[in-house]
Amino acid sequence: MSSSNTQELNRTVVSPQCVVSIPEKVVQKELKAERRSDDFWARAIRSSAIVAVSLFLSINFAVAASLPHLTGALFELQNHDASWWAVKTFMNRPPADILLLGSSLMCRVVNEGDATYLKRDLNAFSHYRSRHLEDLITAIKSKHGETHSYTSASLAVGGMNVSDVATMVPPLLNSSNKPSIIVYGVGPRDFFDNSLESPADAPSFHLAEKLQQPPDEVQKYARPSREAQFQYQTNKFLRRFLGIYKIQEELAVWFRRQTQAVFDRVAPAPARCTLPEFDVTQKQKLHLLPSDVVNYCRVVPDDPKHPLKFDFQNNYYMSYNPFRPALYKRQLYFFDRFLKFAQDSGIKVVVVKMPLRADNFTLMVPNFYKLYEHDLGEIARRNAADVVDGADVASFSDADFTDTVHLNGTGASRLVEGMAPYVSQAIPQNSTNQRAH
């Protein structure tokens, strides 16, 4: 048989009915298609991108399926900063009669004040109460025939703004653990701090969002710029559909701790922090200490012979200047929102204007403090909250301060002694009878 006849046979298909001739071009086209299909699957199997996407989707599915069972674990994986320790301590303690709130100004009352009152060292990351205030309130009430021993808890954290309080505290309070009264110590920088472009930039606000997602109205005030809103909505969408994206921060913390554990075995960690709580917070802001701090921070009693003195005037000048009305009004919104929450929940609030050293007023723009006092009083009156001026309940000198705003242990004890009668009087009668301790 000739070669031409052989090629012709290769181009035919034999069927029971007939012999059909297939053109050469069609045969070659089908052969190329088969080769391309084989090459595609071969490349796909070897493709690192395809493997990575498949692995990501598998992990994401596993994470999404596990999320309902990881609520407690996810909280443990948060950054262990001062906010985290305050919340964890509060969640693990019995309900308290008095809840103390505020920034580092109130931290001084809780830590240095109690260390001086008790005449012993304290751990700032586990104390979170005011024994001095508890004893004073109990003593005052006992004169009127009450036998109840009053207790306190603190969620005061250095650097905490009003927006942090308004978002972090409400999710922690329910019918079983709400206090009889809240003592909220405030200062001008809690309402106006130029170091924060928006309330959502604060670490305490991030933790608050993990406890309970704030409503969209709050998000608009917390993230006022269009760019921040777009980023928030995008992240919200991704968290909704990608379980691994929802816990990206927790995974980053976990990875950092595992890496740190390896380094600690090679080179042991430095000695424990022995600085006052406020200075730890400041060093964290300056990135001189990691945000994930250890669970020990020593606070010592005040020593009048060797007083601690610091100069943070530049910090406060930059926080106060220039005055930005929009930033200030956003914090007023959160203050009103928090006091309304307390009123609706049946919790009495006493707002304490924390005492300041005279030179701090000179750092503010003219008339700002008067505006601050006026707005504070109006919002408190609207929500049935009391306002107490710390400078009126006790006499303070420069010797009572460690810097332009923060009281030392002696000054903090003097403030507690001065405000205790006001707090005692504001506690609703019989409010502790139905509480479990």
C-alpha positions as CSV (number, residue, x, y, z in Angstrom):
1,M,0.0,0.0,0.0
2,S,1.3,3.4,-1.0
3,S,2.1,6.1,1.6
4,S,-0.6,8.3,0.3
5,N,-3.2,5.5,0.9
6,T,-1.8,5.1,4.5
7,Q,-2.3,8.8,5.2
8,E,-5.8,8.7,3.8
9,L,-6.7,5.8,6.1
10,N,-5.4,7.8,9.1
11,R,-7.9,10.4,8.2
12,T,-10.9,8.1,8.1
13,V,-13.3,6.8,10.7
14,V,-14.8,3.4,10.1
15,S,-18.4,2.9,11.3
16,P,-20.8,0.0,10.7
17,Q,-22.7,2.2,8.3
18,C,-20.0,4.0,6.3
19,V,-16.5,5.3,6.1
20,V,-16.2,9.1,6.9
21,S,-13.2,11.1,5.8
22,I,-11.9,13.8,8.3
23,P,-9.8,16.7,7.1
24,E,-6.2,17.0,8.3
25,K,-6.8,20.5,9.9
26,V,-9.6,19.2,12.1
27,V,-7.4,16.3,13.4
28,Q,-4.5,18.7,14.2
29,K,-6.8,21.1,16.0
30,E,-8.2,18.4,18.2
31,L,-4.7,17.1,19.1
32,K,-3.6,20.6,20.1
33,A,-6.7,21.1,22.2
34,E,-6.0,17.8,24.1
35,R,-2.3,18.9,24.6
36,R,-3.4,22.3,25.9
37,S,-5.8,20.7,28.4
38,D,-3.2,18.3,29.6
39,D,-0.7,21.2,30.0
40,F,-3.2,23.4,31.9
41,W,-3.8,20.7,34.6
42,A,-0.1,19.9,34.8
43,R,0.7,23.6,35.4
44,A,-2.2,24.0,37.8
45,I,-1.0,21.2,40.0
46,R,2.5,22.7,40.0
47,S,1.4,26.3,40.5
48,S,2.3,27.8,43.9
49,A,-0.4,30.4,43.6
50,I,-3.2,27.8,43.1
51,V,-1.8,25.7,46.0
52,A,-1.6,28.9,48.2
53,V,-5.2,29.8,47.4
54,S,-6.4,26.3,48.1
55,L,-4.6,26.2,51.4
56,F,-5.9,29.7,52.4
57,L,-9.5,28.7,51.6
58,S,-9.1,25.4,53.6
59,I,-7.7,27.3,56.6
60,N,-10.4,30.0,56.3
61,F,-13.1,27.3,56.3
62,A,-11.6,25.7,59.4
63,V,-11.3,29.0,61.2
64,A,-14.8,30.0,60.4
65,A,-16.1,26.7,61.7
66,S,-14.1,27.1,64.9
67,L,-15.0,30.8,65.7
68,P,-18.2,30.1,67.7
69,H,-16.1,28.0,70.0
70,L,-13.1,30.4,70.4
71,T,-14.7,33.4,72.1
72,G,-12.7,33.1,75.3
73,A,-9.5,32.1,73.5
74,L,-9.8,35.1,71.2
75,F,-9.9,37.5,74.2
76,E,-6.8,35.8,75.6
77,L,-5.0,36.5,72.3
78,Q,-5.5,40.2,72.4
79,N,-2.6,42.6,73.1
80,H,-2.0,42.4,76.8
81,D,-1.8,46.1,77.3
82,A,-3.2,48.1,80.3
83,S,-6.8,48.0,78.8
84,W,-6.7,44.3,78.5
85,W,-5.6,43.7,82.0
86,A,-8.2,46.1,83.4
87,V,-11.0,44.3,81.4
88,K,-9.7,40.8,82.3
89,T,-9.5,41.7,86.0
90,F,-13.0,43.2,86.0
91,M,-14.5,40.1,84.3
92,N,-13.0,37.8,86.8
93,R,-14.1,39.6,89.9
94,P,-17.4,39.6,91.8
95,P,-19.7,42.6,91.1
96,A,-18.6,45.8,92.9
97,D,-20.7,48.6,94.4
98,I,-18.5,51.4,93.0
99,L,-16.9,51.5,89.5
100,L,-14.0,53.9,89.0
101,L,-13.4,55.2,85.4
102,G,-11.0,57.6,83.9
103,S,-7.5,58.0,82.4
104,S,-4.1,58.0,84.1
105,L,-5.5,60.8,86.4
106,M,-7.8,58.2,88.0
107,C,-5.1,55.5,87.8
108,R,-3.1,57.6,90.3
109,V,-6.1,57.4,92.7
110,V,-6.3,53.7,92.3
111,N,-2.6,52.8,92.3
112,E,-0.4,55.4,94.0
113,G,-3.2,56.4,96.3
114,D,-3.8,52.9,97.6
115,A,-0.1,52.1,97.8
116,T,0.3,55.1,100.0
117,Y,-2.8,54.4,102.0
118,L,-1.9,50.7,102.5
119,K,1.8,51.5,103.0
120,R,2.9,48.7,100.7
121,D,3.8,48.0,97.1
122,L,1.1,47.1,94.6
123,N,0.9,45.5,91.2
124,A,-0.9,48.1,88.9
125,F,-1.9,45.3,86.5
126,S,-3.9,43.3,89.1
127,H,-5.0,45.9,91.7
128,Y,-7.8,47.8,89.9
129,R,-9.7,49.0,93.0
130,S,-9.6,51.7,95.6
131,R,-9.3,50.2,99.1
132,H,-9.1,53.7,100.5
133,L,-12.4,54.7,99.0
134,E,-14.1,51.4,100.0
135,D,-13.1,51.9,103.7
136,L,-14.2,55.5,103.8
137,I,-17.6,54.8,102.2
138,T,-18.2,51.8,104.5
139,A,-17.3,54.0,107.5
140,I,-19.6,56.8,106.5
141,K,-22.5,54.5,105.8
142,S,-22.0,52.6,109.1
143,K,-22.7,55.8,110.9
144,H,-26.2,55.6,109.5
145,G,-26.7,52.1,110.6
146,E,-25.6,50.2,107.4
147,T,-23.6,47.1,107.9
148,H,-22.6,46.5,104.2
149,S,-18.9,46.5,103.3
150,Y,-18.6,48.5,100.1
151,T,-16.4,47.2,97.3
152,S,-15.0,48.9,94.2
153,A,-13.6,48.0,90.8
154,S,-11.6,50.1,88.4
155,L,-11.5,50.2,84.6
156,A,-9.3,53.3,84.6
157,V,-6.5,53.1,82.0
158,G,-3.8,55.5,81.2
159,G,-4.5,57.5,78.0
160,M,-8.2,56.5,78.0
161,N,-10.4,59.1,76.2
162,V,-14.1,59.6,76.7
163,S,-14.8,57.7,73.5
164,D,-12.9,54.7,74.9
165,V,-15.0,54.7,78.0
166,A,-18.3,55.0,76.0
167,T,-17.5,52.0,73.8
168,M,-15.6,49.7,76.2
169,V,-17.6,49.9,79.4
170,P,-21.2,49.3,78.4
171,P,-20.6,45.8,77.0
172,L,-19.1,44.8,80.3
173,L,-22.1,45.9,82.4
174,N,-25.3,43.9,82.6
175,S,-28.0,43.3,85.2
176,S,-25.9,40.9,87.2
177,N,-22.7,43.0,87.6
178,K,-23.7,46.6,87.2
179,P,-22.5,48.9,90.0
180,S,-24.6,51.1,92.3
181,I,-22.5,54.1,91.3
182,I,-19.9,55.1,88.8
183,V,-17.2,57.6,89.8
184,Y,-15.7,59.0,86.6
185,G,-12.6,61.2,86.9
186,V,-12.1,63.4,83.9
187,G,-9.5,65.9,82.7
188,P,-9.4,68.2,79.6
189,R,-7.2,65.9,77.6
190,D,-9.8,63.1,77.9
191,F,-12.0,65.4,75.7
192,F,-9.3,66.9,73.5
193,D,-6.1,65.2,72.5
194,N,-4.3,66.2,69.3
195,S,-2.2,63.0,69.3
196,L,-5.3,61.2,68.1
197,E,-6.6,61.9,64.7
198,S,-9.8,60.1,65.5
199,P,-11.3,58.2,68.4
200,A,-10.8,54.9,66.6
201,D,-7.0,55.3,66.7
202,A,-6.9,54.5,70.5
203,P,-5.9,51.0,71.6
204,S,-8.8,50.9,74.1
205,F,-11.2,51.5,71.3
206,H,-9.8,48.6,69.3
207,L,-10.4,46.3,72.4
208,A,-13.9,47.7,72.8
209,E,-14.7,46.7,69.2
210,K,-13.6,43.2,70.0
211,L,-16.0,43.1,73.0
212,Q,-19.0,44.3,71.0
213,Q,-19.2,45.8,67.6
214,P,-20.4,49.4,68.0
215,P,-23.4,50.6,65.9
216,D,-22.8,52.4,62.6
217,E,-23.7,55.8,64.2
218,V,-20.8,55.4,66.6
219,Q,-18.5,54.4,63.8
220,K,-19.3,57.6,62.0
221,Y,-18.1,59.6,65.0
222,A,-15.2,57.3,65.6
223,R,-14.0,57.4,62.0
224,P,-15.0,60.8,60.6
225,S,-13.0,60.9,57.4
226,R,-14.2,59.3,54.2
227,E,-11.0,57.3,53.9
228,A,-11.4,55.9,57.4
229,Q,-15.0,55.0,56.7
230,F,-14.2,53.3,53.5
231,Q,-11.5,51.3,55.2
232,Y,-13.8,50.3,58.0
233,Q,-16.6,49.2,55.6
234,T,-14.1,47.2,53.6
235,N,-12.7,45.5,56.6
236,K,-16.3,44.9,57.9
237,F,-17.1,43.2,54.6
238,L,-14.0,41.0,54.6
239,R,-14.5,40.0,58.3
240,R,-18.0,38.9,57.5
241,F,-17.0,36.5,54.8
242,L,-13.4,35.5,55.7
243,G,-13.0,33.9,59.1
244,I,-9.2,34.2,59.0
245,Y,-9.4,37.9,58.2
246,K,-11.7,38.4,61.2
247,I,-8.9,37.2,63.6
248,Q,-5.9,38.6,61.7
249,E,-4.8,40.7,64.7
250,E,-5.1,37.7,67.0
251,L,-3.1,35.6,64.7
252,A,-0.4,38.3,64.5
253,V,-0.3,38.4,68.3
254,W,0.0,34.7,68.5
255,F,2.8,34.6,66.0
256,R,4.7,37.4,67.8
257,R,4.4,35.6,71.1
258,Q,5.7,32.3,69.6
259,T,8.6,34.2,68.0
260,Q,9.3,36.0,71.3
261,A,9.3,32.7,73.2
262,V,12.0,31.5,70.9
263,F,14.1,34.6,71.4
264,D,13.5,34.5,75.2
265,R,15.0,31.0,75.3
266,V,18.1,32.2,73.4
267,A,18.4,35.6,75.3
268,P,16.3,35.9,78.5
269,A,13.9,38.8,78.8
270,P,15.0,41.8,80.8
271,A,13.9,42.4,84.4
272,R,10.3,43.2,85.3
273,C,9.0,46.7,84.9
274,T,9.3,48.7,88.1
275,L,8.1,52.1,86.8
276,P,4.9,53.8,87.9
277,E,1.9,52.9,85.8
278,F,1.7,56.3,84.1
279,D,5.3,56.1,82.9
280,V,4.7,52.6,81.5
281,T,1.9,54.1,79.4
282,Q,4.0,57.0,78.2
283,K,6.9,54.7,77.2
284,Q,4.5,52.5,75.3
285,K,3.3,55.6,73.3
286,L,6.9,56.4,72.5
287,H,7.5,52.8,71.5
288,L,10.1,52.3,74.2
289,L,8.1,49.4,75.6
290,P,6.1,46.8,73.7
291,S,2.3,47.1,73.8
292,D,2.1,43.5,75.0
293,V,3.4,44.2,78.5
294,V,4.0,41.7,81.2
295,N,1.4,41.3,84.0
296,Y,3.5,43.0,86.6
297,C,4.0,46.7,87.2
298,R,5.2,47.8,90.6
299,V,3.7,50.8,92.3
300,V,5.3,52.1,95.5
301,P,4.0,54.3,98.3
302,D,4.7,58.0,98.2
303,D,8.0,59.0,99.8
304,P,7.8,62.7,100.7
305,K,11.6,62.7,101.3
306,H,12.3,61.5,97.8
307,P,9.4,62.8,95.6
308,L,9.0,61.7,92.0
309,K,8.9,64.6,89.6
310,F,8.4,64.6,85.8
311,D,8.0,67.3,83.2
312,F,5.4,66.5,80.6
313,Q,4.5,70.1,79.7
314,N,5.5,69.7,76.1
315,N,3.2,66.7,75.8
316,Y,0.2,68.5,77.1
317,Y,0.9,71.7,75.1
318,M,0.9,69.6,71.9
319,S,-2.3,67.8,73.0
320,Y,-4.1,71.1,73.7
321,N,-2.8,73.1,70.7
322,P,-4.2,73.9,68.2
323,F,-7.8,73.7,69.3
324,R,-9.9,71.7,66.9
325,P,-13.6,72.1,67.6
326,A,-14.6,69.0,65.5
327,L,-12.4,66.7,67.5
328,Y,-13.6,68.2,70.8
329,K,-17.3,67.8,69.8
330,R,-16.8,64.2,68.8
331,Q,-15.7,63.5,72.4
332,L,-18.7,65.4,73.8
333,Y,-20.9,63.1,71.7
334,F,-19.4,60.1,73.4
335,F,-19.6,61.7,76.8
336,D,-23.3,62.3,76.3
337,R,-23.8,58.8,74.9
338,F,-22.1,57.2,78.0
339,L,-24.1,59.2,80.5
340,K,-27.3,58.4,78.7
341,F,-26.4,54.7,78.8
342,A,-25.8,54.9,82.6
343,Q,-29.1,56.8,83.2
344,D,-31.1,54.3,81.1
345,S,-29.4,51.4,83.1
346,G,-30.2,52.9,86.4
347,I,-26.6,53.6,87.4
348,K,-25.8,56.9,89.2
349,V,-22.8,58.7,87.9
350,V,-20.6,61.2,89.8
351,V,-18.2,63.1,87.4
352,V,-15.1,64.3,89.2
353,K,-13.2,67.1,87.6
354,M,-9.7,66.0,88.5
355,P,-7.4,68.7,90.0
356,L,-4.7,70.2,87.8
357,R,-1.5,72.1,88.7
358,A,-1.7,75.8,87.9
359,D,0.8,75.7,85.1
360,N,-1.4,73.2,83.1
361,F,-4.0,75.9,82.6
362,T,-1.4,78.1,80.9
363,L,-0.8,75.4,78.2
364,M,-4.5,75.6,77.0
365,V,-5.9,78.0,74.5
366,P,-7.6,81.0,76.2
367,N,-11.1,80.2,77.5
368,F,-10.9,76.5,76.7
369,Y,-11.2,75.3,80.3
370,K,-14.3,77.5,80.8
371,L,-15.9,76.0,77.6
372,Y,-14.9,72.5,78.9
373,E,-16.5,73.2,82.3
374,H,-19.7,74.5,80.8
375,D,-20.2,71.6,78.3
376,L,-19.3,69.1,81.1
377,G,-22.0,70.6,83.4
378,E,-24.7,70.8,80.7
379,I,-24.3,67.2,79.5
380,A,-24.1,65.9,83.1
381,R,-27.3,67.9,84.0
382,R,-29.1,66.5,81.0
383,N,-28.4,63.0,82.0
384,A,-28.9,63.3,85.8
385,A,-25.2,63.0,86.6
386,D,-23.5,64.9,89.4
387,V,-20.4,66.9,88.9
388,V,-17.8,67.4,91.7
389,D,-14.8,69.7,91.3
390,G,-11.8,67.9,92.8
391,A,-10.1,71.2,93.5
392,D,-13.1,72.2,95.7
393,V,-13.2,69.1,97.9
394,A,-9.6,69.3,99.0
395,S,-6.7,71.7,99.0
396,F,-3.7,70.8,96.8
397,S,-0.2,72.3,96.4
398,D,2.5,71.6,93.9
399,A,3.9,69.1,96.4
400,D,0.8,66.9,95.7
401,F,1.7,66.5,92.0
402,T,4.4,64.5,90.2
403,D,3.9,66.6,87.1
404,T,1.5,69.2,85.6
405,V,-1.6,66.9,86.0
406,H,-0.9,63.7,87.9
407,L,-1.3,63.5,91.7
408,N,1.3,61.5,93.7
409,G,0.2,59.1,96.4
410,T,-0.3,61.7,99.1
411,G,-2.3,64.0,96.7
412,A,-4.4,61.0,95.6
413,S,-5.2,60.1,99.2
414,R,-6.2,63.7,99.9
415,L,-8.6,63.6,96.8
416,V,-10.2,60.3,97.9
417,E,-10.8,61.7,101.4
418,G,-12.4,64.8,100.0
419,M,-14.7,63.1,97.5
420,A,-15.8,60.2,99.6
421,P,-18.6,62.1,101.4
422,Y,-20.0,63.2,98.0
423,V,-19.9,59.7,96.6
424,S,-21.4,58.3,99.7
425,Q,-24.3,60.7,99.5
426,A,-24.9,60.0,95.8
427,I,-25.2,56.2,96.3
428,P,-28.9,55.3,95.9
429,Q,-30.4,54.0,99.1
430,N,-30.8,50.2,99.4
431,S,-29.0,49.8,96.1
432,T,-26.8,47.0,97.6
433,N,-29.6,44.9,99.0
434,Q,-30.2,43.0,95.8
435,R,-26.5,42.7,94.8
436,A,-24.5,39.5,95.1
437,H,-21.0,39.7,96.4
